Amino acid sequence: MQFKKILTLAAIAVSGIMISSCSRQVTRINTTGTVDVSGNWNNTDSRMVAQEMTQSVLGAKWLSTHLEAKAGKKPVVVVGLVQNKSHEHIDAETFVKDVEQAFVQSERVRLVQGGKKREELRAEKADQQDNASISTMKKFGLENGADYILQGSINSIVDSHKRKKVVYYQVNLELTDIQTNEVVWIGDKKIAKYVKN
């Protein structure tokens, strides 16, 4: 009987030690810091690429040409589809949001909604036609039409051997004049990561 009690207590102690040694620890970190745990595309890559490419597109000749032709009127830009063609799951929307935020903060272009958000806005306007007072109802046909659309892709190449790999990312963006279909700017940003397990 005594032996069973000692054995039970020993089993409880060992399992307690095992549980406490395997417990997960979570630490809050700065979202603007660089932490690369897996070697995959991460928030640092998204933010860095968006900032550099936005600076590049806003520093290109198309902007001064537009301002001259339109008597200083800022161009209206919509950010279209950025496709993930890489080998891993990348939520391109976080990258798109970083680009849109950089555009708005620059105050050099005007940004309009595109895609599903534009559809949601139009649905809200349609609902207001029946349910809002005439004085507060928003009318159709008064949206700012975009002059340019920014589109692109996120691509990757993986070179691996045994426990080593190099992951190469390339983000390509193009800015197109919607009226003429003329591509007025093309840019790319490359990132290479060496991962050793």
Solvent accessible surface area in square Angstrom, and as a share of the most:
residue,aa,sasa,rsa
1,M,180,0.80
2,Q,124,0.55
3,F,146,0.61
4,K,140,0.59
5,K,123,0.52
6,I,98,0.50
7,L,105,0.52
8,T,75,0.43
9,L,121,0.60
10,A,48,0.37
11,A,60,0.46
12,I,107,0.54
13,A,56,0.43
14,V,83,0.48
15,S,50,0.33
16,G,38,0.36
17,I,116,0.59
18,M,117,0.52
19,I,130,0.66
20,S,78,0.50
21,S,86,0.55
22,C,108,0.65
23,S,79,0.51
24,R,215,0.78
25,Q,162,0.72
26,V,112,0.65
27,T,99,0.57
28,R,215,0.79
29,I,110,0.56
30,N,104,0.54
31,T,102,0.59
32,T,88,0.51
33,G,29,0.28
34,T,104,0.61
35,V,72,0.42
36,D,67,0.35
37,V,141,0.81
38,S,62,0.40
39,G,7,0.06
40,N,56,0.29
41,W,28,0.10
42,N,34,0.17
43,N,82,0.42
44,T,18,0.10
45,D,8,0.04
46,S,3,0.02
47,R,58,0.21
48,M,69,0.31
49,V,0,0.00
50,A,1,0.00
51,Q,93,0.41
52,E,73,0.33
53,M,6,0.03
54,T,6,0.03
55,Q,132,0.59
56,S,57,0.37
57,V,1,0.01
58,L,11,0.05
59,G,64,0.61
60,A,26,0.20
61,K,149,0.63
62,W,14,0.05
63,L,2,0.01
64,S,47,0.30
65,T,71,0.41
66,H,12,0.05
67,L,55,0.28
68,E,135,0.61
69,A,79,0.61
70,K,106,0.45
71,A,101,0.78
72,G,49,0.47
73,K,122,0.52
74,K,82,0.35
75,P,0,0.00
76,V,8,0.04
77,V,1,0.00
78,V,6,0.04
79,V,11,0.06
80,G,21,0.20
81,L,118,0.59
82,V,7,0.04
83,Q,83,0.37
84,N,55,0.28
85,K,124,0.53
86,S,20,0.13
87,H,96,0.43
88,E,28,0.13
89,H,167,0.75
90,I,11,0.05
91,D,77,0.40
92,A,17,0.13
93,E,95,0.42
94,T,76,0.44
95,F,0,0.00
96,V,20,0.11
97,K,72,0.30
98,D,40,0.20
99,V,3,0.02
100,E,20,0.09
101,Q,101,0.45
102,A,21,0.16
103,F,1,0.00
104,V,87,0.50
105,Q,126,0.56
106,S,36,0.23
107,E,124,0.56
108,R,112,0.41
109,V,8,0.05
110,R,88,0.32
111,L,52,0.26
112,V,31,0.18
113,Q,76,0.34
114,G,17,0.16
115,G,45,0.43
116,K,172,0.73
117,K,85,0.36
118,R,80,0.29
119,E,113,0.51
120,E,122,0.55
121,L,90,0.45
122,R,102,0.37
123,A,63,0.48
124,E,85,0.38
125,K,31,0.13
126,A,48,0.37
127,D,71,0.37
128,Q,34,0.15
129,Q,68,0.30
130,D,125,0.65
131,N,109,0.56
132,A,36,0.28
133,S,65,0.42
134,I,146,0.74
135,S,107,0.69
136,T,78,0.45
137,M,38,0.17
138,K,112,0.47
139,K,118,0.50
140,F,103,0.43
141,G,76,0.73
142,L,132,0.65
143,E,76,0.34
144,N,81,0.41
145,G,60,0.58
146,A,24,0.18
147,D,47,0.25
148,Y,15,0.06
149,I,41,0.21
150,L,2,0.01
151,Q,76,0.34
152,G,17,0.16
153,S,14,0.09
154,I,0,0.00
155,N,39,0.20
156,S,23,0.15
157,I,112,0.57
158,V,59,0.34
159,D,98,0.51
160,S,73,0.47
161,H,131,0.58
162,K,180,0.76
163,R,162,0.59
164,K,99,0.42
165,K,53,0.22
166,V,58,0.33
167,V,0,0.00
168,Y,65,0.25
169,Y,1,0.00
170,Q,43,0.19
171,V,1,0.01
172,N,46,0.23
173,L,3,0.01
174,E,75,0.33
175,L,1,0.00
176,T,20,0.12
177,D,28,0.15
178,I,77,0.39
179,Q,160,0.71
180,T,86,0.50
181,N,117,0.60
182,E,104,0.47
183,V,67,0.38
184,V,42,0.24
185,W,23,0.08
186,I,119,0.60
187,G,11,0.11
188,D,72,0.37
189,K,46,0.19
190,K,101,0.43
191,I,19,0.10
192,A,73,0.56
193,K,25,0.11
194,Y,133,0.51
195,V,23,0.13
196,K,137,0.58
197,N,114,0.58
